[in-house]
Amino acid sequence: MAIHYLASFHEICIVTALLPLVTLFTCFVTAYVYQYDDVHETHCRVYNIIPSISAITGVSPQRYFWRFSIALHIGPRIPIAFVYKNYYRSQLKRISPELVPQASWLINLILVLNCIEIASLGGVTYISNRENYPVHERIFITFMICSLCYMLATIKLNGILNAGQSLNVQQQQSIKWKKFFFVASILSTIGLLIFFAKHRFYCHDLAFSWFAFFEYLIAIANMLYHFTIIWDFPSQYMVIVQGPLENISQYLSNRPKID
């Protein structure tokens, strides 16, 4: 048996989830310090202290750093979406037969929403608001809707799959934080819409700053929601091997688990 590649899926997920968060913080600090005037400009030209995500990732060289980071982030997320699909399907045997159709529908919906969210993230990253604002805005709205629907559908599916089941500590943590970040995203979205209207239609001072503040909360909640994958897959491996299937299964069963 030849093992060409073996990596902890747990560690891959951690890097994938934290990469955009670290990059966003870096872009914010560098743009705020070195390009203050560029990132605070608004169409109303009112007082503003917090730049938007689009502003700090739309100036150079931050845009290249951000785009490179998102490219690295999106790559693993596509197979992770299908890993989740297979993981949820493996749990269907635990529920009553009458709930299987609903759970199967939610599994497929989650996969579609996840893929659209990933594609939308790429869209808002590579089509900046300075290059094409109308398209950027529509893709951002798509990202927001799919992200919230994905969170809700995942929570609903977990409720069906885990009803009456005894959950370990990691599963309990995953479900608890998924619910927390979903609620945080909903509340932040409401705040974002309110201050977007105040900025767009009334040009209130600091309205855009509050809009940007809630935009950061939404982005961070989204990233941390996906970070809960560390509790869903604590001991899995990503492996590329060549050899008989029974030898591969035996090898992986003897690997120490990650707690």
Phi and psi restraints in degrees (value plus and minus 20) as a CYANA .aco file:
   2 ALA   PHI    -130.4   -90.4
   2 ALA   PSI     103.2   143.2
   3 ILE   PHI    -119.9   -79.9
   3 ILE   PSI      93.0   133.0
   4 HIS   PHI    -109.4   -69.4
   4 HIS   PSI     -47.5    -7.5
   5 TYR   PHI    -179.4  -139.4
   5 TYR   PSI     113.8   153.8
   6 LEU   PHI    -165.8  -125.8
   6 LEU   PSI     102.7   142.7
   7 ALA   PHI    -164.1  -124.1
   7 ALA   PSI     129.5   169.5
   8 SER   PHI     -89.6   -49.6
   8 SER   PSI     100.1   140.1
   9 PHE   PHI     -83.1   -43.1
   9 PHE   PSI     -53.7   -13.7
  10 HIS   PHI     -77.9   -37.9
  10 HIS   PSI     -67.6   -27.6
  11 GLU   PHI     -90.1   -50.1
  11 GLU   PSI     -57.0   -17.0
  12 ILE   PHI     -80.8   -40.8
  12 ILE   PSI     -62.3   -22.3
  13 CYS   PHI     -86.3   -46.3
  13 CYS   PSI     -58.1   -18.1
  14 ILE   PHI     -82.8   -42.8
  14 ILE   PSI     -68.1   -28.1
  15 VAL   PHI     -83.1   -43.1
  15 VAL   PSI     -63.7   -23.7
  16 THR   PHI     -81.3   -41.3
  16 THR   PSI     -61.6   -21.6
  17 ALA   PHI     -95.0   -55.0
  17 ALA   PSI     -56.7   -16.7
  18 LEU   PHI    -105.5   -65.5
  18 LEU   PSI     -40.8    -0.8
  19 LEU   PHI     -75.6   -35.6
  19 LEU   PSI     -71.6   -31.6
  20 PRO   PHI     -87.8   -47.8
  20 PRO   PSI     -49.0    -9.0
  21 LEU   PHI     -86.7   -46.7
  21 LEU   PSI     -66.2   -26.2
  22 VAL   PHI     -85.1   -45.1
  22 VAL   PSI     -61.1   -21.1
  23 THR   PHI     -85.5   -45.5
  23 THR   PSI     -61.6   -21.6
  24 LEU   PHI     -81.0   -41.0
  24 LEU   PSI     -63.7   -23.7
  25 PHE   PHI     -82.2   -42.2
  25 PHE   PSI     -62.9   -22.9
  26 THR   PHI     -82.8   -42.8
  26 THR   PSI     -64.6   -24.6
  27 CYS   PHI     -83.0   -43.0
  27 CYS   PSI     -60.5   -20.5
  28 PHE   PHI     -82.8   -42.8
  28 PHE   PSI     -69.5   -29.5
  29 VAL   PHI     -84.1   -44.1
  29 VAL   PSI     -68.1   -28.1
  30 THR   PHI     -87.4   -47.4
  30 THR   PSI     -60.6   -20.6
  31 ALA   PHI     -89.0   -49.0
  31 ALA   PSI     -58.9   -18.9
  32 TYR   PHI     -86.3   -46.3
  32 TYR   PSI     -57.2   -17.2
  33 VAL   PHI    -101.0   -61.0
  33 VAL   PSI     -64.1   -24.1
  34 TYR   PHI    -123.3   -83.3
  34 TYR   PSI     -37.7     2.3
  35 GLN   PHI    -154.6  -114.6
  35 GLN   PSI      27.5    67.5
  36 TYR   PHI     -76.8   -36.8
  36 TYR   PSI     -69.8   -29.8
  37 ASP   PHI     -85.8   -45.8
  37 ASP   PSI     -58.1   -18.1
  38 ASP   PHI     -85.6   -45.6
  38 ASP   PSI     -59.1   -19.1
  39 VAL   PHI    -109.0   -69.0
  39 VAL   PSI     -28.8    11.2
  40 HIS   PHI    -121.3   -81.3
  40 HIS   PSI     -20.2    19.8
  41 GLU   PHI     -92.5   -52.5
  41 GLU   PSI     111.7   151.7
  42 THR   PHI    -149.2  -109.2
  42 THR   PSI     144.9   184.9
  43 HIS   PHI     -88.7   -48.7
  43 HIS   PSI     -44.0    -4.0
  44 CYS   PHI    -104.8   -64.8
  44 CYS   PSI     -41.1    -1.1
  45 ARG   PHI      37.6    77.6
  45 ARG   PSI      24.6    64.6
  46 VAL   PHI    -122.7   -82.7
  46 VAL   PSI     151.8   191.8
  47 TYR   PHI     -83.8   -43.8
  47 TYR   PSI     112.4   152.4
  48 ASN   PHI    -169.6  -129.6
  48 ASN   PSI     115.5   155.5
  49 ILE   PHI    -140.6  -100.6
  49 ILE   PSI     -36.3     3.7
  50 ILE   PHI    -139.4   -99.4
  50 ILE   PSI      96.1   136.1
  51 PRO   PHI     -96.4   -56.4
  51 PRO   PSI     134.1   174.1
  52 SER   PHI     -98.1   -58.1
  52 SER   PSI     147.1   187.1
  53 ILE   PHI     -82.5   -42.5
  53 ILE   PSI     -60.8   -20.8
  54 SER   PHI     -80.9   -40.9
  54 SER   PSI     -54.8   -14.8
  55 ALA   PHI     -90.3   -50.3
  55 ALA   PSI     -67.0   -27.0
  56 ILE   PHI     -95.2   -55.2
  56 ILE   PSI     -41.6    -1.6
  57 THR   PHI    -121.4   -81.4
  57 THR   PSI     -14.1    25.9
  58 GLY   PHI    -125.8   -85.8
  58 GLY   PSI     -26.0    14.0
  59 VAL   PHI    -118.5   -78.5
  59 VAL   PSI     141.5   181.5
  60 SER   PHI    -118.9   -78.9
  60 SER   PSI     118.1   158.1
  61 PRO   PHI    -114.8   -74.8
  61 PRO   PSI     -15.1    24.9
  62 GLN   PHI     -79.9   -39.9
  62 GLN   PSI     -53.9   -13.9
  63 ARG   PHI     -81.1   -41.1
  63 ARG   PSI     -56.3   -16.3
  64 TYR   PHI     -93.4   -53.4
  64 TYR   PSI     -58.4   -18.4
  65 PHE   PHI     -83.4   -43.4
  65 PHE   PSI     -64.6   -24.6
  66 TRP   PHI     -86.3   -46.3
  66 TRP   PSI     -64.6   -24.6
  67 ARG   PHI     -85.6   -45.6
  67 ARG   PSI     -59.0   -19.0
  68 PHE   PHI     -84.9   -44.9
  68 PHE   PSI     -60.4   -20.4
  69 SER   PHI     -84.1   -44.1
  69 SER   PSI     -64.1   -24.1
  70 ILE   PHI     -87.5   -47.5
  70 ILE   PSI     -54.4   -14.4
  71 ALA   PHI     -81.5   -41.5
  71 ALA   PSI     -63.2   -23.2
  72 LEU   PHI     -87.6   -47.6
  72 LEU   PSI     -52.0   -12.0
  73 HIS   PHI     -93.3   -53.3
  73 HIS   PSI     -62.6   -22.6
  74 ILE   PHI     -88.6   -48.6
  74 ILE   PSI     -57.1   -17.1
  75 GLY   PHI     -69.9   -29.9
  75 GLY   PSI     -77.4   -37.4
  76 PRO   PHI     -89.9   -49.9
  76 PRO   PSI     -44.7    -4.7
  77 ARG   PHI     -87.8   -47.8
  77 ARG   PSI     -47.9    -7.9
  78 ILE   PHI     -86.2   -46.2
  78 ILE   PSI     -72.7   -32.7
  79 PRO   PHI     -84.3   -44.3
  79 PRO   PSI     -51.8   -11.8
  80 ILE   PHI     -81.1   -41.1
  80 ILE   PSI     -57.5   -17.5
  81 ALA   PHI     -80.0   -40.0
  81 ALA   PSI     -60.7   -20.7
  82 PHE   PHI     -97.0   -57.0
  82 PHE   PSI     -49.5    -9.5
  83 VAL   PHI     -83.0   -43.0
  83 VAL   PSI     -62.6   -22.6
  84 TYR   PHI     -80.6   -40.6
  84 TYR   PSI     -62.4   -22.4
  85 LYS   PHI     -78.4   -38.4
  85 LYS   PSI     -68.3   -28.3
  86 ASN   PHI     -86.6   -46.6
  86 ASN   PSI     -55.9   -15.9
  87 TYR   PHI     -83.2   -43.2
  87 TYR   PSI     -66.7   -26.7
  88 TYR   PHI     -85.3   -45.3
  88 TYR   PSI     -59.0   -19.0
  89 ARG   PHI     -83.8   -43.8
  89 ARG   PSI     -53.0   -13.0
  90 SER   PHI     -88.6   -48.6
  90 SER   PSI     -37.3     2.7
  91 GLN   PHI    -109.9   -69.9
  91 GLN   PSI     -27.3    12.7
  92 LEU   PHI     -83.8   -43.8
  92 LEU   PSI     -48.0    -8.0
  93 LYS   PHI     -87.5   -47.5
  93 LYS   PSI     -33.7     6.3
  94 ARG   PHI    -104.6   -64.6
  94 ARG   PSI     -33.9     6.1
  95 ILE   PHI    -126.4   -86.4
  95 ILE   PSI     146.2   186.2
  96 SER   PHI     -89.4   -49.4
  96 SER   PSI     129.1   169.1
  97 PRO   PHI     -76.9   -36.9
  97 PRO   PSI     -52.8   -12.8
  98 GLU   PHI     -90.2   -50.2
  98 GLU   PSI     -38.6     1.4
  99 LEU   PHI    -112.3   -72.3
  99 LEU   PSI     -30.8     9.2
 100 VAL   PHI     -81.1   -41.1
 100 VAL   PSI     -64.8   -24.8
 101 PRO   PHI     -79.1   -39.1
 101 PRO   PSI     -63.2   -23.2
 102 GLN   PHI     -85.2   -45.2
 102 GLN   PSI     -63.5   -23.5
 103 ALA   PHI     -85.1   -45.1
 103 ALA   PSI     -60.0   -20.0
 104 SER   PHI     -83.9   -43.9
 104 SER   PSI     -59.8   -19.8
 105 TRP   PHI     -83.4   -43.4
 105 TRP   PSI     -61.7   -21.7
 106 LEU   PHI     -85.7   -45.7
 106 LEU   PSI     -57.6   -17.6
 107 ILE   PHI     -81.4   -41.4
 107 ILE   PSI     -65.5   -25.5
 108 ASN   PHI     -86.4   -46.4
 108 ASN   PSI     -59.5   -19.5
 109 LEU   PHI     -83.0   -43.0
 109 LEU   PSI     -62.9   -22.9
 110 ILE   PHI     -81.0   -41.0
 110 ILE   PSI     -61.9   -21.9
 111 LEU   PHI     -82.2   -42.2
 111 LEU   PSI     -65.5   -25.5
 112 VAL   PHI     -83.8   -43.8
 112 VAL   PSI     -67.3   -27.3
 113 LEU   PHI     -82.3   -42.3
 113 LEU   PSI     -60.4   -20.4
 114 ASN   PHI     -83.0   -43.0
 114 ASN   PSI     -64.2   -24.2
 115 CYS   PHI     -86.2   -46.2
 115 CYS   PSI     -59.9   -19.9
 116 ILE   PHI     -85.9   -45.9
 116 ILE   PSI     -60.1   -20.1
 117 GLU   PHI     -80.9   -40.9
 117 GLU   PSI     -63.4   -23.4
 118 ILE   PHI     -83.2   -43.2
 118 ILE   PSI     -64.7   -24.7
 119 ALA   PHI     -83.9   -43.9
 119 ALA   PSI     -59.5   -19.5
 120 SER   PHI     -86.7   -46.7
 120 SER   PSI     -57.4   -17.4
 121 LEU   PHI     -80.7   -40.7
 121 LEU   PSI     -62.6   -22.6
 122 GLY   PHI     -83.7   -43.7
 122 GLY   PSI     -58.1   -18.1
 123 GLY   PHI     -83.8   -43.8
 123 GLY   PSI     -68.7   -28.7
 124 VAL   PHI     -90.0   -50.0
 124 VAL   PSI     -41.5    -1.5
 125 THR   PHI     -97.5   -57.5
 125 THR   PSI     -65.1   -25.1
 126 TYR   PHI    -115.4   -75.4
 126 TYR   PSI     -30.4     9.6
 127 ILE   PHI    -137.0   -97.0
 127 ILE   PSI      74.0   114.0
 128 SER   PHI     -96.7   -56.7
 128 SER   PSI     143.7   183.7
 129 ASN   PHI     -88.1   -48.1
 129 ASN   PSI     -42.4    -2.4
 130 ARG   PHI     -98.2   -58.2
 130 ARG   PSI     -48.7    -8.7
 131 GLU   PHI    -102.3   -62.3
 131 GLU   PSI     -63.8   -23.8
 132 ASN   PHI    -176.9  -136.9
 132 ASN   PSI      67.6   107.6
 133 TYR   PHI     -82.2   -42.2
 133 TYR   PSI     -66.1   -26.1
 134 PRO   PHI     -78.2   -38.2
 134 PRO   PSI     -63.9   -23.9
 135 VAL   PHI     -87.9   -47.9
 135 VAL   PSI     -63.0   -23.0
 136 HIS   PHI     -78.2   -38.2
 136 HIS   PSI     -63.6   -23.6
 137 GLU   PHI     -84.1   -44.1
 137 GLU   PSI     -63.6   -23.6
 138 ARG   PHI     -87.0   -47.0
 138 ARG   PSI     -58.4   -18.4
 139 ILE   PHI     -87.6   -47.6
 139 ILE   PSI     -57.5   -17.5
 140 PHE   PHI     -83.4   -43.4
 140 PHE   PSI     -61.9   -21.9
 141 ILE   PHI     -82.2   -42.2
 141 ILE   PSI     -62.3   -22.3
 142 THR   PHI     -80.0   -40.0
 142 THR   PSI     -63.4   -23.4
 143 PHE   PHI     -80.3   -40.3
 143 PHE   PSI     -65.1   -25.1
 144 MET   PHI     -82.1   -42.1
 144 MET   PSI     -68.2   -28.2
 145 ILE   PHI     -83.7   -43.7
 145 ILE   PSI     -67.2   -27.2
 146 CYS   PHI     -86.1   -46.1
 146 CYS   PSI     -57.0   -17.0
 147 SER   PHI     -83.0   -43.0
 147 SER   PSI     -68.1   -28.1
 148 LEU   PHI     -86.6   -46.6
 148 LEU   PSI     -61.6   -21.6
 149 CYS   PHI     -85.6   -45.6
 149 CYS   PSI     -57.4   -17.4
 150 TYR   PHI     -82.9   -42.9
 150 TYR   PSI     -65.5   -25.5
 151 MET   PHI     -79.9   -39.9
 151 MET   PSI     -67.7   -27.7
 152 LEU   PHI     -83.6   -43.6
 152 LEU   PSI     -64.4   -24.4
 153 ALA   PHI     -84.2   -44.2
 153 ALA   PSI     -58.3   -18.3
 154 THR   PHI     -85.6   -45.6
 154 THR   PSI     -62.8   -22.8
 155 ILE   PHI     -83.8   -43.8
 155 ILE   PSI     -62.6   -22.6
 156 LYS   PHI     -82.3   -42.3
 156 LYS   PSI     -64.5   -24.5
 157 LEU   PHI     -83.7   -43.7
 157 LEU   PSI     -62.5   -22.5
 158 ASN   PHI     -82.3   -42.3
 158 ASN   PSI     -54.9   -14.9
 159 GLY   PHI     -83.2   -43.2
 159 GLY   PSI     -58.6   -18.6
 160 ILE   PHI     -91.2   -51.2
 160 ILE   PSI     -66.6   -26.6
 161 LEU   PHI     -89.4   -49.4
 161 LEU   PSI     -49.9    -9.9
 162 ASN   PHI    -123.4   -83.4
 162 ASN   PSI     -15.2    24.8
 163 ALA   PHI     -82.1   -42.1
 163 ALA   PSI     104.0   144.0
 164 GLY   PHI      55.4    95.4
 164 GLY   PSI     -13.7    26.3
 165 GLN   PHI    -116.7   -76.7
 165 GLN   PSI     131.7   171.7
 166 SER   PHI    -109.6   -69.6
 166 SER   PSI      95.4   135.4
 167 LEU   PHI    -118.9   -78.9
 167 LEU   PSI     123.8   163.8
 168 ASN   PHI    -100.6   -60.6
 168 ASN   PSI     157.3   197.3
 169 VAL   PHI     -82.6   -42.6
 169 VAL   PSI     -60.8   -20.8
 170 GLN   PHI     -84.7   -44.7
 170 GLN   PSI     -61.7   -21.7
 171 GLN   PHI     -85.2   -45.2
 171 GLN   PSI     -59.5   -19.5
 172 GLN   PHI     -84.4   -44.4
 172 GLN   PSI     -61.8   -21.8
 173 GLN   PHI     -82.7   -42.7
 173 GLN   PSI     -63.0   -23.0
 174 SER   PHI     -80.1   -40.1
 174 SER   PSI     -68.3   -28.3
 175 ILE   PHI     -86.8   -46.8
 175 ILE   PSI     -61.8   -21.8
 176 LYS   PHI     -81.1   -41.1
 176 LYS   PSI     -67.0   -27.0
 177 TRP   PHI     -94.7   -54.7
 177 TRP   PSI     -50.4   -10.4
 178 LYS   PHI     -80.0   -40.0
 178 LYS   PSI     -65.1   -25.1
 179 LYS   PHI     -84.8   -44.8
 179 LYS   PSI     -61.2   -21.2
 180 PHE   PHI     -82.6   -42.6
 180 PHE   PSI     -67.8   -27.8
 181 PHE   PHI     -90.7   -50.7
 181 PHE   PSI     -48.1    -8.1
 182 PHE   PHI     -87.0   -47.0
 182 PHE   PSI     -66.6   -26.6
 183 VAL   PHI     -82.1   -42.1
 183 VAL   PSI     -62.4   -22.4
 184 ALA   PHI     -81.0   -41.0
 184 ALA   PSI     -58.2   -18.2
 185 SER   PHI     -87.8   -47.8
 185 SER   PSI     -60.7   -20.7
 186 ILE   PHI     -83.1   -43.1
 186 ILE   PSI     -69.3   -29.3
 187 LEU   PHI     -83.6   -43.6
 187 LEU   PSI     -59.8   -19.8
 188 SER   PHI     -87.4   -47.4
 188 SER   PSI     -55.3   -15.3
 189 THR   PHI     -85.1   -45.1
 189 THR   PSI     -60.7   -20.7
 190 ILE   PHI     -81.1   -41.1
 190 ILE   PSI     -67.2   -27.2
 191 GLY   PHI     -81.2   -41.2
 191 GLY   PSI     -61.2   -21.2
 192 LEU   PHI     -81.0   -41.0
 192 LEU   PSI     -64.4   -24.4
 193 LEU   PHI     -85.8   -45.8
 193 LEU   PSI     -59.5   -19.5
 194 ILE   PHI     -82.5   -42.5
 194 ILE   PSI     -68.9   -28.9
 195 PHE   PHI     -98.3   -58.3
 195 PHE   PSI     -43.0    -3.0
 196 PHE   PHI     -84.9   -44.9
 196 PHE   PSI     -62.3   -22.3
 197 ALA   PHI     -84.7   -44.7
 197 ALA   PSI     -61.7   -21.7
 198 LYS   PHI     -83.6   -43.6
 198 LYS   PSI     -57.1   -17.1
 199 HIS   PHI     -94.6   -54.6
 199 HIS   PSI     -66.2   -26.2
 200 ARG   PHI     -89.2   -49.2
 200 ARG   PSI     -62.0   -22.0
 201 PHE   PHI    -120.8   -80.8
 201 PHE   PSI     -43.7    -3.7
 202 TYR   PHI    -141.5  -101.5
 202 TYR   PSI     -32.4     7.6
 203 CYS   PHI      32.9    72.9
 203 CYS   PSI      25.3    65.3
 204 HIS   PHI     -90.3   -50.3
 204 HIS   PSI     125.0   165.0
 205 ASP   PHI     -80.7   -40.7
 205 ASP   PSI     118.1   158.1
 206 LEU   PHI      48.3    88.3
 206 LEU   PSI     -21.9    18.1
 207 ALA   PHI     -81.3   -41.3
 207 ALA   PSI     -60.7   -20.7
 208 PHE   PHI     -89.2   -49.2
 208 PHE   PSI     -51.4   -11.4
 209 SER   PHI     -85.1   -45.1
 209 SER   PSI     -61.8   -21.8
 210 TRP   PHI     -87.6   -47.6
 210 TRP   PSI     -57.8   -17.8
 211 PHE   PHI     -78.8   -38.8
 211 PHE   PSI     -66.9   -26.9
 212 ALA   PHI     -84.8   -44.8
 212 ALA   PSI     -58.5   -18.5
 213 PHE   PHI     -78.9   -38.9
 213 PHE   PSI     -67.8   -27.8
 214 PHE   PHI     -89.2   -49.2
 214 PHE   PSI     -49.3    -9.3
 215 GLU   PHI     -84.4   -44.4
 215 GLU   PSI     -60.9   -20.9
 216 TYR   PHI     -85.1   -45.1
 216 TYR   PSI     -60.7   -20.7
 217 LEU   PHI     -81.2   -41.2
 217 LEU   PSI     -61.7   -21.7
 218 ILE   PHI     -82.7   -42.7
 218 ILE   PSI     -65.9   -25.9
 219 ALA   PHI     -82.8   -42.8
 219 ALA   PSI     -64.4   -24.4
 220 ILE   PHI     -87.2   -47.2
 220 ILE   PSI     -62.3   -22.3
 221 ALA   PHI     -82.0   -42.0
 221 ALA   PSI     -59.5   -19.5
 222 ASN   PHI     -83.6   -43.6
 222 ASN   PSI     -66.1   -26.1
 223 MET   PHI     -82.7   -42.7
 223 MET   PSI     -63.9   -23.9
 224 LEU   PHI     -92.0   -52.0
 224 LEU   PSI     -49.4    -9.4
 225 TYR   PHI     -80.4   -40.4
 225 TYR   PSI     -66.3   -26.3
 226 HIS   PHI     -89.6   -49.6
 226 HIS   PSI     -42.7    -2.7
 227 PHE   PHI     -88.0   -48.0
 227 PHE   PSI     -39.9     0.1
 228 THR   PHI     -83.4   -43.4
 228 THR   PSI     -26.7    13.3
 229 ILE   PHI     -80.3   -40.3
 229 ILE   PSI     -43.0    -3.0
 230 ILE   PHI     -84.6   -44.6
 230 ILE   PSI     -44.9    -4.9
 231 TRP   PHI    -109.5   -69.5
 231 TRP   PSI     -43.4    -3.4
 232 ASP   PHI     -98.1   -58.1
 232 ASP   PSI     -54.0   -14.0
 233 PHE   PHI    -149.9  -109.9
 233 PHE   PSI      52.5    92.5
 234 PRO   PHI     -99.8   -59.8
 234 PRO   PSI     -38.5     1.5
 235 SER   PHI    -159.5  -119.5
 235 SER   PSI       6.8    46.8
 236 GLN   PHI    -115.2   -75.2
 236 GLN   PSI     141.3   181.3
 237 TYR   PHI    -148.2  -108.2
 237 TYR   PSI     126.4   166.4
 238 MET   PHI    -120.2   -80.2
 238 MET   PSI     101.6   141.6
 239 VAL   PHI    -157.6  -117.6
 239 VAL   PSI     120.5   160.5
 240 ILE   PHI    -141.6  -101.6
 240 ILE   PSI      92.2   132.2
 241 VAL   PHI    -152.4  -112.4
 241 VAL   PSI     143.6   183.6
 242 GLN   PHI    -149.3  -109.3
 242 GLN   PSI     101.9   141.9
 243 GLY   PHI     136.3   176.3
 243 GLY   PSI     157.2   197.2
 244 PRO   PHI     -81.1   -41.1
 244 PRO   PSI     122.3   162.3
 245 LEU   PHI     -80.9   -40.9
 245 LEU   PSI     -58.1   -18.1
 246 GLU   PHI     -86.4   -46.4
 246 GLU   PSI     -53.3   -13.3
 247 ASN   PHI     -89.6   -49.6
 247 ASN   PSI     -57.7   -17.7
 248 ILE   PHI     -84.5   -44.5
 248 ILE   PSI     -65.4   -25.4
 249 SER   PHI     -82.2   -42.2
 249 SER   PSI     -60.9   -20.9
 250 GLN   PHI     -85.5   -45.5
 250 GLN   PSI     -59.6   -19.6
 251 TYR   PHI     -85.0   -45.0
 251 TYR   PSI     -66.5   -26.5
 252 LEU   PHI     -87.2   -47.2
 252 LEU   PSI     -52.9   -12.9
 253 SER   PHI     -87.8   -47.8
 253 SER   PSI     -42.3    -2.3
 254 ASN   PHI    -112.2   -72.2
 254 ASN   PSI     -24.8    15.2
 255 ARG   PHI     -93.2   -53.2
 255 ARG   PSI     121.0   161.0
 256 PRO   PHI     -87.0   -47.0
 256 PRO   PSI     120.7   160.7
 257 LYS   PHI    -103.2   -63.2
 257 LYS   PSI     131.9   171.9
 258 ILE   PHI    -115.1   -75.1
 258 ILE   PSI     104.5   144.5
